[in-house]
Amino acid sequence: MEIIKLRDEYIKLGQALKAVGLVDSGVEAKDVIVNGEVKVNGAPEFQRGKKLYENDIVEFDGKKILIQK
C-alpha cells in the first residue's frame, strides 16, 4: 500500500494518482476516474476533483493508496 502524507488539509483524487505514479498525466487520471476504474473508501468515484482527507483509501489497478497527515 502506498501512503501519501498530506501537506494541506486535503489532496484531490487526480493529484493523488499522479503523486504515487499510478498514472502519468492529468488526462490519464481523468480517463480512469470517469471510466469508474477508481474507488474511494470502497465506492466507485467519478470526480477527478474529489477531495481526499486523512484515512481515505483509494483503490486503482489492484493497488491501494492511504491518505495520512
C-alpha positions, 0 to 999 in steps of 0.5 A: 500500500502506498501512503501519501502524507498530506501537506494541506488539509486535503489532496484531490483524487487526480493529484493523488494518482499522479503523486504515487505514479499510478498514472502519468498525466492529468488526462490519464487520471481523468480517463480512469476516474470517469471510466469508474476504474477508481474507488474511494473508501470502497465506492466507485468515484467519478470526480477527478476533483474529489477531495481526499482527507486523512484515512481515505483509501483509494483503490486503482489497478489492484493497488491501494493508496492511504491518505495520512497527515 
